[in-house]
Amino acid sequence: MWKISLCDLRLHPDDHRAVAEALESNWLTMGPRTQAFEQAFALALDPLQPPAAFAVSNCTVALHMAFVALGIGPDDEVIVPSLTFVATANAALYTGATVVLADVSSPTDLTLSVDDVLAKITPKTAAVVPVHYAGQPCDMQRLVSECQRRGIAIVEDVAHAPLADALLHGGHTAALGTIGDIGCFSFFSNKNMTTGEGGMVTTRNPQLADKLRLLRSHGMTTLTLDRHRGHAYSYDVVELGNNYRMDELRAALGTSQLSRLPDNNRKRCDGLAHYQRLLAPIIGLQVPFADRLPQGRSAPHIMPVLLPVGVDRQQVQEKMKDVGIQTSVHYPPIHTFTLHKDCERVRKDHLPVTDAVAPRLLTLPLYPELSDTDIEFVCRKLAAILESMPTTEAR
Ligand SMILES: Cc1ncc(COP(=O)(O)O)c(C=O)c1O
Protein backbone atom coordinates (compact mmCIF):
# COMPACT_ATOMS: atom_id res chain seq x y z
CA MET A 1 0.00 0.00 0.00
CA TRP A 2 2.75 2.47 0.91
CA LYS A 3 5.59 3.41 -1.37
CA ILE A 4 7.42 4.45 1.79
CA SER A 5 6.05 3.30 5.13
CA LEU A 6 6.78 4.97 8.47
CA CYS A 7 9.01 2.13 9.60
CA ASP A 8 9.99 -1.11 7.94
CA LEU A 9 10.90 -4.26 9.81
CA ARG A 10 13.41 -6.38 7.89
CA LEU A 11 14.31 -9.53 9.74
CA HIS A 12 17.72 -11.02 8.97
CA PRO A 13 18.20 -14.76 8.26
CA ASP A 14 20.11 -14.88 11.58
CA ASP A 15 16.92 -13.75 13.35
CA HIS A 16 14.98 -16.65 11.83
CA ARG A 17 17.74 -19.08 12.74
CA ALA A 18 17.94 -17.84 16.33
CA VAL A 19 14.19 -18.25 16.89
CA ALA A 20 14.18 -21.68 15.21
CA GLU A 21 17.02 -22.84 17.48
CA ALA A 22 15.12 -21.61 20.53
CA LEU A 23 12.04 -23.54 19.37
CA GLU A 24 14.08 -26.68 18.86
CA SER A 25 15.66 -26.38 22.32
CA ASN A 26 12.40 -27.53 23.91
CA TRP A 27 12.66 -24.84 26.62
CA LEU A 28 10.41 -21.90 25.78
CA THR A 29 9.91 -19.98 29.01
CA MET A 30 12.51 -17.69 30.60
CA GLY A 31 15.80 -19.57 30.64
CA PRO A 32 19.36 -19.52 29.30
CA ARG A 33 18.57 -17.53 26.15
CA THR A 34 16.90 -14.82 28.22
CA GLN A 35 19.94 -14.71 30.50
CA ALA A 36 22.28 -14.51 27.49
CA PHE A 37 20.20 -11.67 26.02
CA GLU A 38 20.31 -9.76 29.31
CA GLN A 39 24.08 -10.16 29.57
CA ALA A 40 24.64 -9.10 25.95
CA PHE A 41 22.35 -6.09 26.35
CA ALA A 42 24.08 -4.95 29.56
CA LEU A 43 27.50 -5.30 27.91
CA ALA A 44 26.32 -3.38 24.87
CA LEU A 45 25.24 -0.54 27.14
CA ASP A 46 28.51 -0.51 29.05
CA PRO A 47 31.22 -3.07 28.27
CA LEU A 48 33.35 -2.01 31.28
CA GLN A 49 30.69 -1.74 33.97
CA PRO A 50 27.54 -3.47 32.71
CA PRO A 51 24.41 -2.68 34.71
CA ALA A 52 21.99 -5.33 35.95
CA ALA A 53 19.48 -6.02 33.14
CA PHE A 54 16.17 -7.90 33.26
CA ALA A 55 14.28 -8.83 30.11
CA VAL A 56 10.54 -8.25 30.44
CA SER A 57 7.35 -8.48 28.38
CA ASN A 58 7.35 -4.83 27.24
CA CYS A 59 8.46 -1.35 28.27
CA THR A 60 5.13 -0.50 29.88
CA VAL A 61 5.64 -3.19 32.52
CA ALA A 62 9.31 -2.23 32.78
CA LEU A 63 8.17 1.26 33.80
CA HIS A 64 5.57 -0.16 36.19
CA MET A 65 8.14 -2.46 37.81
CA ALA A 66 10.51 0.49 38.12
CA PHE A 67 7.95 2.55 40.05
CA VAL A 68 6.98 -0.39 42.25
CA ALA A 69 10.65 -1.19 42.97
CA LEU A 70 11.13 2.44 44.05
CA GLY A 71 8.18 2.07 46.43
CA ILE A 72 6.07 4.66 44.62
CA GLY A 73 2.41 4.70 45.64
CA PRO A 74 -0.69 6.83 46.28
CA ASP A 75 1.10 9.51 48.35
CA ASP A 76 3.64 10.22 45.63
CA GLU A 77 3.94 12.40 42.56
CA VAL A 78 5.79 11.37 39.41
CA ILE A 79 6.82 14.00 36.87
CA VAL A 80 6.44 12.87 33.26
CA PRO A 81 6.53 14.85 30.01
CA SER A 82 3.12 15.29 28.40
CA LEU A 83 4.78 14.71 25.03
CA THR A 84 5.35 10.98 25.25
CA PHE A 85 3.60 7.71 24.58
CA VAL A 86 0.73 7.22 27.03
CA ALA A 87 2.44 4.23 28.68
CA THR A 88 4.99 6.48 30.40
CA ALA A 89 2.26 8.16 32.43
CA ASN A 90 -0.04 5.16 32.82
CA ALA A 91 2.73 3.06 34.36
CA ALA A 92 2.89 5.60 37.20
CA LEU A 93 -0.91 5.81 37.46
CA TYR A 94 -1.12 2.01 38.02
CA THR A 95 0.73 2.51 41.32
CA GLY A 96 -1.87 4.99 42.59
CA ALA A 97 0.59 7.89 42.28
CA THR A 98 -0.32 11.29 40.86
CA VAL A 99 1.23 12.11 37.51
CA VAL A 100 2.47 15.67 37.10
CA LEU A 101 2.83 16.51 33.43
CA ALA A 102 5.80 18.64 32.48
CA ASP A 103 6.65 20.60 29.36
CA VAL A 104 9.33 19.98 26.76
CA SER A 105 12.28 22.34 26.46
CA SER A 106 11.59 24.20 23.21
CA PRO A 107 10.25 23.66 19.69
CA THR A 108 13.69 22.51 18.64
CA ASP A 109 14.36 20.40 21.76
CA LEU A 110 11.39 18.13 22.40
CA THR A 111 12.90 16.48 25.47
CA LEU A 112 11.76 17.08 29.04
CA SER A 113 12.33 20.65 30.26
CA VAL A 114 14.45 20.53 33.41
CA ASP A 115 13.33 24.10 34.19
CA ASP A 116 9.70 22.99 34.15
CA VAL A 117 10.53 19.90 36.25
CA LEU A 118 12.13 22.19 38.85
CA ALA A 119 9.05 24.42 38.83
CA LYS A 120 6.77 21.42 39.40
CA ILE A 121 8.71 19.60 42.13
CA THR A 122 6.83 19.44 45.46
CA PRO A 123 7.62 17.62 48.72
CA LYS A 124 5.62 14.71 47.26
CA THR A 125 7.73 14.31 44.12
CA ALA A 126 9.19 10.80 44.24
CA ALA A 127 10.41 10.34 40.68
CA VAL A 128 11.03 12.12 37.40
CA VAL A 129 10.86 10.32 34.06
CA PRO A 130 13.05 11.75 31.32
CA VAL A 131 11.85 10.37 27.99
CA HIS A 132 14.66 10.36 25.44
CA TYR A 133 12.23 11.40 22.73
CA ALA A 134 13.11 10.40 19.16
CA GLY A 135 16.33 8.88 20.47
CA GLN A 136 17.64 12.25 21.67
CA PRO A 137 19.03 12.43 25.22
CA CYS A 138 17.40 14.66 27.81
CA ASP A 139 19.70 16.98 29.72
CA MET A 140 20.77 14.19 32.08
CA GLN A 141 23.71 16.10 33.53
CA ARG A 142 21.46 18.79 34.96
CA LEU A 143 18.55 16.51 35.81
CA VAL A 144 20.75 14.10 37.77
CA SER A 145 22.37 16.84 39.82
CA GLU A 146 19.01 18.50 40.61
CA CYS A 147 17.29 15.20 41.50
CA GLN A 148 20.19 13.81 43.52
CA ARG A 149 20.24 16.92 45.71
CA ARG A 150 16.57 16.45 46.48
CA GLY A 151 16.54 12.65 46.85
CA ILE A 152 14.22 12.25 43.85
CA ALA A 153 14.55 9.08 41.77
CA ILE A 154 15.06 9.12 38.00
CA VAL A 155 13.41 6.48 35.83
CA GLU A 156 14.68 6.83 32.27
CA ASP A 157 12.24 5.97 29.49
CA VAL A 158 14.70 4.72 26.89
CA ALA A 159 12.08 3.19 24.57
CA HIS A 160 13.39 5.33 21.70
CA ALA A 161 17.10 5.28 22.39
CA PRO A 162 18.83 1.91 22.86
CA LEU A 163 22.63 2.34 22.81
CA ALA A 164 22.56 6.14 22.72
CA ASP A 165 24.87 8.03 25.07
CA ALA A 166 24.50 11.29 26.98
CA LEU A 167 27.16 13.75 28.03
CA LEU A 168 27.80 13.93 31.77
CA HIS A 169 30.07 15.93 34.06
CA GLY A 170 33.72 16.16 33.08
CA GLY A 171 33.02 15.36 29.43
CA HIS A 172 32.27 11.69 30.19
CA THR A 173 29.54 9.95 28.29
CA ALA A 174 27.29 7.16 29.55
CA ALA A 175 24.61 5.01 27.95
CA LEU A 176 21.04 6.17 28.39
CA GLY A 177 19.32 3.81 30.80
CA THR A 178 22.42 3.56 33.01
CA ILE A 179 22.41 7.15 34.28
CA GLY A 180 19.19 7.40 36.28
CA ASP A 181 18.18 4.92 38.98
CA ILE A 182 16.37 2.63 36.53
CA GLY A 183 16.25 2.47 32.71
CA CYS A 184 13.30 1.06 30.73
CA PHE A 185 13.63 -0.09 27.11
CA SER A 186 11.08 -1.20 24.51
CA PHE A 187 11.54 -3.82 21.81
CA PHE A 188 8.12 -3.28 20.20
CA SER A 189 8.27 -4.01 16.50
CA ASN A 190 8.66 -0.38 15.36
CA LYS A 191 11.61 0.25 17.69
CA ASN A 192 15.34 0.41 16.81
CA MET A 193 15.58 -3.27 17.71
CA THR A 194 12.68 -5.65 18.24
CA THR A 195 11.56 -8.85 19.87
CA GLY A 196 7.96 -8.37 18.64
CA GLU A 197 6.76 -7.32 22.07
CA GLY A 198 9.46 -6.98 24.69
CA GLY A 199 11.45 -4.76 26.96
CA MET A 200 14.40 -4.50 29.33
CA VAL A 201 14.82 -2.88 32.70
CA THR A 202 18.29 -1.86 33.86
CA THR A 203 19.82 -0.54 37.06
CA ARG A 204 23.19 -0.03 38.70
CA ASN A 205 21.70 -0.19 42.19
CA PRO A 206 22.04 -3.71 43.71
CA GLN A 207 19.01 -3.29 46.02
CA LEU A 208 16.82 -2.17 43.13
CA ALA A 209 18.20 -5.04 41.03
CA ASP A 210 17.13 -7.55 43.71
CA LYS A 211 13.65 -6.03 43.80
CA LEU A 212 13.27 -5.94 40.02
CA ARG A 213 14.39 -9.58 39.72
CA LEU A 214 11.66 -10.62 42.17
CA LEU A 215 8.91 -8.32 40.84
CA ARG A 216 9.29 -9.69 37.32
CA SER A 217 8.26 -13.18 38.40
CA HIS A 218 5.59 -13.04 41.14
CA GLY A 219 8.10 -12.16 43.84
CA MET A 220 9.18 -15.83 43.83
CA THR A 221 12.58 -16.72 45.26
CA THR A 222 13.31 -19.44 42.66
CA LEU A 223 12.47 -19.81 38.98
CA THR A 224 10.90 -22.69 37.06
CA LEU A 225 14.27 -23.23 35.37
CA ASP A 226 16.05 -23.51 38.75
CA ARG A 227 13.65 -26.28 39.73
CA HIS A 228 13.90 -27.95 36.29
CA ARG A 229 17.66 -28.09 36.70
CA GLY A 230 17.32 -29.53 40.18
CA HIS A 231 18.84 -26.42 41.79
CA ALA A 232 15.74 -25.81 43.91
CA TYR A 233 12.71 -27.78 45.08
CA SER A 234 10.32 -25.06 46.22
CA TYR A 235 10.06 -21.31 46.59
CA ASP A 236 8.87 -18.53 48.82
CA VAL A 237 6.97 -15.41 47.68
CA VAL A 238 8.46 -12.26 49.19
CA GLU A 239 7.05 -9.40 47.04
CA LEU A 240 3.73 -8.71 45.33
CA GLY A 241 5.15 -9.24 41.85
CA ASN A 242 3.57 -10.15 38.57
CA ASN A 243 4.33 -12.20 35.48
CA TYR A 244 6.39 -9.71 33.47
CA ARG A 245 8.77 -12.30 32.04
CA MET A 246 10.18 -12.57 28.54
CA ASP A 247 10.27 -15.97 26.81
CA GLU A 248 13.12 -17.75 25.05
CA LEU A 249 11.85 -17.12 21.50
CA ARG A 250 11.87 -13.38 22.00
CA ALA A 251 15.15 -13.44 23.88
CA ALA A 252 16.76 -15.35 21.00
CA LEU A 253 15.42 -12.78 18.56
CA GLY A 254 16.60 -9.99 20.87
CA THR A 255 20.20 -11.24 20.98
CA SER A 256 20.24 -11.56 17.21
CA GLN A 257 18.70 -8.10 16.71
CA LEU A 258 21.09 -6.58 19.24
CA SER A 259 24.10 -7.72 17.23
CA ARG A 260 23.00 -5.48 14.35
CA LEU A 261 21.75 -2.55 16.46
CA PRO A 262 24.98 -0.45 16.36
CA ASP A 263 25.08 -0.70 12.57
CA ASN A 264 21.37 0.06 12.25
CA ASN A 265 21.69 3.03 14.60
CA ARG A 266 24.50 4.37 12.39
CA LYS A 267 22.27 4.01 9.32
CA ARG A 268 19.51 5.89 11.15
CA CYS A 269 22.05 8.66 11.92
CA ASP A 270 22.92 8.91 8.21
CA GLY A 271 19.21 9.08 7.31
CA LEU A 272 18.60 11.76 9.93
CA ALA A 273 21.53 13.86 8.66
CA HIS A 274 20.28 13.60 5.07
CA TYR A 275 16.78 14.67 6.15
CA GLN A 276 18.19 17.61 8.10
CA ARG A 277 20.14 18.85 5.05
CA LEU A 278 17.13 18.57 2.72
CA LEU A 279 14.48 19.93 5.10
CA ALA A 280 16.45 22.99 6.25
CA PRO A 281 15.50 25.18 3.26
CA ILE A 282 11.72 24.54 3.52
CA ILE A 283 10.20 27.83 4.64
CA GLY A 284 8.33 27.70 7.93
CA LEU A 285 9.23 24.06 8.65
CA GLN A 286 11.20 23.44 11.84
CA VAL A 287 13.34 20.38 12.36
CA PRO A 288 13.73 19.57 16.06
CA PHE A 289 17.23 18.64 17.26
CA ALA A 290 18.81 19.84 13.97
CA ASP A 291 21.40 21.92 15.83
CA ARG A 292 22.37 19.17 18.30
CA LEU A 293 25.85 17.71 18.33
CA PRO A 294 26.19 13.98 19.05
CA GLN A 295 26.95 13.22 22.72
CA GLY A 296 28.69 9.90 22.01
CA ARG A 297 26.75 7.07 20.39
CA SER A 298 23.45 8.14 18.78
CA ALA A 299 20.27 6.15 18.19
CA PRO A 300 17.74 8.23 16.24
CA HIS A 301 14.35 6.55 16.40
CA ILE A 302 11.79 8.74 14.64
CA MET A 303 11.97 11.78 12.34
CA PRO A 304 9.67 14.46 13.78
CA VAL A 305 9.23 17.82 12.08
CA LEU A 306 7.12 20.86 13.00
CA LEU A 307 4.89 21.99 10.16
CA PRO A 308 4.67 25.71 9.41
CA VAL A 309 2.28 27.43 11.83
CA GLY A 310 -1.31 27.31 10.64
CA VAL A 311 -0.92 24.43 8.17
CA ASP A 312 -3.66 21.79 8.42
CA ARG A 313 -1.72 18.68 9.47
CA GLN A 314 -4.36 16.18 8.52
CA GLN A 315 -4.45 17.58 5.01
CA VAL A 316 -0.68 17.21 4.78
CA GLN A 317 -0.97 13.61 5.97
CA GLU A 318 -3.69 12.90 3.40
CA LYS A 319 -1.65 14.43 0.59
CA MET A 320 1.44 12.49 1.68
CA LYS A 321 -0.69 9.34 1.69
CA ASP A 322 -1.87 10.14 -1.85
CA VAL A 323 1.76 9.98 -3.01
CA GLY A 324 2.39 6.77 -1.05
CA ILE A 325 4.19 8.15 2.01
CA GLN A 326 3.05 7.13 5.49
CA THR A 327 3.33 9.72 8.24
CA SER A 328 2.34 9.77 11.89
CA VAL A 329 2.19 11.99 14.97
CA HIS A 330 4.44 11.43 18.00
CA TYR A 331 2.53 12.19 20.11
CA PRO A 332 -0.89 13.54 20.89
CA PRO A 333 0.06 15.00 24.32
CA ILE A 334 -1.19 13.04 27.31
CA HIS A 335 -3.18 15.98 28.70
CA THR A 336 -5.37 15.98 25.58
CA PHE A 337 -6.67 12.41 26.04
CA THR A 338 -10.21 11.90 27.35
CA LEU A 339 -8.98 9.66 30.17
CA HIS A 340 -6.24 11.98 31.37
CA LYS A 341 -8.00 15.31 30.75
CA ASP A 342 -10.52 14.62 33.48
CA CYS A 343 -8.37 12.48 35.75
CA GLU A 344 -7.75 14.06 39.15
CA ARG A 345 -4.51 12.13 39.46
CA VAL A 346 -3.07 13.82 36.38
CA ARG A 347 -1.87 17.44 36.84
CA LYS A 348 -1.59 19.37 33.64
CA ASP A 349 -0.80 22.99 34.45
CA HIS A 350 1.23 25.23 32.20
CA LEU A 351 2.44 23.25 29.20
CA PRO A 352 2.93 26.12 26.72
CA VAL A 353 5.63 24.58 24.52
CA THR A 354 3.82 21.24 24.28
CA ASP A 355 0.57 23.04 23.44
CA ALA A 356 2.30 25.13 20.78
CA VAL A 357 4.11 22.26 19.05
CA ALA A 358 1.43 19.55 19.36
CA PRO A 359 -0.71 20.62 16.36
CA ARG A 360 2.41 21.08 14.21
CA LEU A 361 4.09 17.72 14.89
CA LEU A 362 4.47 15.33 12.00
CA THR A 363 6.63 12.21 11.89
CA LEU A 364 8.30 11.26 8.61
CA PRO A 365 9.53 7.75 7.75
CA LEU A 366 12.85 6.67 9.25
CA TYR A 367 14.42 3.22 9.31
CA PRO A 368 17.88 1.81 8.54
CA GLU A 369 17.12 0.70 4.98
CA LEU A 370 15.51 4.00 3.96
CA SER A 371 17.69 5.08 1.03
CA ASP A 372 18.90 8.60 0.25
CA THR A 373 16.62 8.48 -2.81
CA ASP A 374 13.64 7.64 -0.58
CA ILE A 375 14.48 10.54 1.73
CA GLU A 376 14.84 12.89 -1.23
CA PHE A 377 11.41 11.73 -2.48
CA VAL A 378 9.80 12.35 0.96
CA CYS A 379 11.36 15.82 1.27
CA ARG A 380 10.51 16.83 -2.31
CA LYS A 381 6.89 15.76 -1.85
CA LEU A 382 6.56 17.44 1.54
CA ALA A 383 8.01 20.70 0.17
CA ALA A 384 5.63 20.62 -2.82
CA ILE A 385 2.60 19.85 -0.62
CA LEU A 386 3.43 22.68 1.80
CA GLU A 387 3.99 25.04 -1.10
CA SER A 388 0.50 24.24 -2.40
CA MET A 389 -1.30 24.69 0.92
CA PRO A 390 -2.89 27.75 2.44
CA THR A 391 -1.93 28.71 5.98
CA THR A 392 -3.97 30.60 8.55
CA GLU A 393 -0.88 32.62 9.45
CA ALA A 394 1.96 34.09 7.43
CA ARG A 395 4.94 31.74 7.31
C1 LIG B 1 8.36 6.61 24.85
C2 LIG B 1 7.72 5.26 25.05
N1 LIG B 1 7.58 4.78 26.28
C3 LIG B 1 7.03 3.58 26.52
C4 LIG B 1 6.55 2.80 25.50
C5 LIG B 1 5.90 1.50 25.80
O1 LIG B 1 6.59 0.44 25.21
P1 LIG B 1 5.94 -0.99 25.02
O2 LIG B 1 5.09 -0.92 23.80
O3 LIG B 1 7.13 -1.88 24.84
O4 LIG B 1 5.17 -1.30 26.23
C6 LIG B 1 6.68 3.25 24.18
C7 LIG B 1 6.19 2.43 23.06
O5 LIG B 1 5.90 2.87 22.00
C8 LIG B 1 7.27 4.52 23.94
O6 LIG B 1 7.41 5.00 22.71
PDBQT file of the ligand as one rigid body, heavy atoms in Angstrom, charges set to zero:
ROOT
HETATM    1  C1  LIG A 401       8.363   6.607  24.853  1.00  0.00    +0.000 C 
HETATM    2  C2  LIG A 401       7.715   5.261  25.050  1.00  0.00    +0.000 A 
HETATM    3  N1  LIG A 401       7.584   4.780  26.284  1.00  0.00    +0.000 NA
HETATM    4  C3  LIG A 401       7.025   3.579  26.520  1.00  0.00    +0.000 A 
HETATM    5  C4  LIG A 401       6.553   2.799  25.499  1.00  0.00    +0.000 A 
HETATM    6  C5  LIG A 401       5.895   1.497  25.802  1.00  0.00    +0.000 C 
HETATM    7  O1  LIG A 401       6.592   0.444  25.211  1.00  0.00    +0.000 OA
HETATM    8  P1  LIG A 401       5.939  -0.985  25.017  1.00  0.00    +0.000 P 
HETATM    9  O2  LIG A 401       5.088  -0.924  23.800  1.00  0.00    +0.000 OA
HETATM   10  O3  LIG A 401       7.130  -1.879  24.839  1.00  0.00    +0.000 OA
HETATM   11  O4  LIG A 401       5.172  -1.305  26.234  1.00  0.00    +0.000 OA
HETATM   12  C6  LIG A 401       6.676   3.253  24.180  1.00  0.00    +0.000 A 
HETATM   13  C7  LIG A 401       6.194   2.433  23.063  1.00  0.00    +0.000 C 
HETATM   14  O5  LIG A 401       5.899   2.871  22.003  1.00  0.00    +0.000 OA
HETATM   15  C8  LIG A 401       7.275   4.517  23.944  1.00  0.00    +0.000 A 
HETATM   16  O6  LIG A 401       7.409   5.003  22.710  1.00  0.00    +0.000 OA
ENDROOT
TORSDOF 0
